[in-house]
């Protein structure tokens, strides 16, 4: 079985995980965990492709060079991409905001 270069570390990780779990779990539970891990990785691979622009059958050559600038091309992300981008923005900004609000509240309401 020939694996792509990107999948080799993942396969090593899954094999090490299976060996570690085999000591404490039955074979059926190990198989379930491996199937769950593979399913999660497959789902993550679909989410990771959310920011890839759809492929168009545009001609190659001079027409591509004219559109290679930074001008507006009319591409608008679909709803799934927009929701994912909004989630990333909210999740990444929520952590520092909550830390700052927590420090502010800790100053006015210290633990007794």
C-alpha positions as CSV (number, residue, x, y, z in Angstrom):
1,X,0.0,0.0,0.0
2,X,1.6,3.3,-1.2
3,X,0.5,6.2,1.0
4,X,0.9,9.9,0.0
5,X,3.6,11.8,1.8
6,X,1.1,13.8,3.8
7,X,-0.6,10.7,5.2
8,X,2.4,9.0,6.6
9,X,2.7,10.9,10.0
10,X,-1.0,10.4,10.4
11,X,-0.8,6.6,9.9
12,X,2.1,6.4,12.3
13,X,0.1,8.3,14.9
14,X,-3.0,6.1,14.4
15,X,-0.8,2.9,14.7
16,X,0.8,4.2,17.9
17,X,-2.7,5.1,19.2
18,X,-4.0,1.6,18.4
19,X,-1.0,-0.1,20.1
20,X,-1.4,2.0,23.2
21,X,-5.2,1.4,23.4
22,X,-4.8,-2.3,22.7
23,X,-3.2,-2.8,26.1
24,X,-6.2,-1.5,27.9
25,X,-9.2,-2.1,25.6
26,X,-10.6,-5.0,23.7
27,X,-10.1,-5.3,20.0
28,X,-13.6,-4.2,19.1
29,X,-13.2,-1.0,21.1
30,X,-9.9,-0.3,19.5
31,X,-11.5,-0.7,16.0
32,X,-14.3,1.6,17.0
33,X,-11.8,4.3,18.1
34,X,-9.8,4.0,14.9
35,X,-12.9,4.3,12.8
36,X,-14.0,7.3,14.8
37,X,-10.5,8.9,14.4
38,X,-10.5,8.2,10.6
39,X,-14.0,9.7,10.3
40,X,-13.0,12.8,12.2
41,X,-10.0,13.3,10.0
42,X,-12.1,12.8,6.9
43,X,-14.6,15.4,8.1
44,X,-11.7,17.8,8.9
45,X,-10.4,17.4,5.4
46,X,-13.7,18.6,4.0
47,X,-13.8,21.6,6.3
48,X,-10.2,22.4,5.4
49,X,-11.2,22.8,1.7
50,X,-13.9,25.4,2.5
51,X,-11.6,28.3,1.5
52,X,-10.7,26.9,-1.8
53,X,-12.3,28.8,-4.7
54,X,-14.4,26.8,-7.1
55,X,-12.5,25.8,-10.2
56,X,-13.6,27.5,-13.4
57,X,-13.0,26.4,-17.0
58,X,-11.3,29.7,-17.8
59,X,-8.8,29.8,-20.7
60,X,-5.2,29.8,-19.8
61,X,-2.7,32.4,-21.1
62,X,-3.2,36.1,-21.7
63,X,-6.7,36.2,-20.2
64,X,-5.4,34.8,-16.9
65,X,-2.6,37.3,-16.8
66,X,-5.1,40.2,-17.2
67,X,-7.2,38.9,-14.2
68,X,-4.1,38.2,-12.1
69,X,-4.1,41.7,-10.6
70,X,-5.8,42.7,-7.4
71,X,-9.0,44.0,-8.9
72,X,-12.4,42.9,-8.0
73,X,-13.3,39.6,-9.8
74,X,-16.9,39.2,-8.7
75,X,-16.2,36.2,-6.5
76,X,-18.5,36.0,-3.4
77,X,-18.0,33.1,-0.9
78,X,-21.0,30.9,-0.5
79,X,-22.9,30.7,2.8
80,X,-20.9,27.7,4.2
81,X,-17.6,29.6,3.7
82,X,-19.0,32.8,5.2
83,X,-20.3,31.0,8.2
84,X,-17.0,29.2,8.7
85,X,-15.1,32.5,8.4
86,X,-17.5,34.2,10.9
87,X,-17.0,31.3,13.3
88,X,-13.2,31.6,13.1
89,X,-13.4,35.3,13.7
90,X,-15.7,35.0,16.7
91,X,-13.8,32.1,18.2
92,X,-10.4,33.7,17.8
93,X,-11.6,37.1,19.3
94,X,-13.7,35.6,22.1
95,X,-10.6,34.3,24.0
96,X,-8.8,37.6,24.5
97,X,-12.1,39.5,25.1
98,X,-13.1,37.0,27.8
99,X,-9.7,37.2,29.4
100,X,-9.9,41.0,29.5
101,X,-13.4,41.0,30.9
102,X,-12.4,38.4,33.5
103,X,-9.5,40.6,34.7
104,X,-11.8,43.6,34.8
105,X,-14.4,41.7,36.9
106,X,-11.7,40.2,39.1
107,X,-10.5,43.7,40.0
108,X,-14.0,44.8,41.1
109,X,-15.2,41.5,42.6
110,X,-12.0,39.9,44.1
111,X,-12.3,36.4,45.6
112,X,-12.9,36.6,49.4
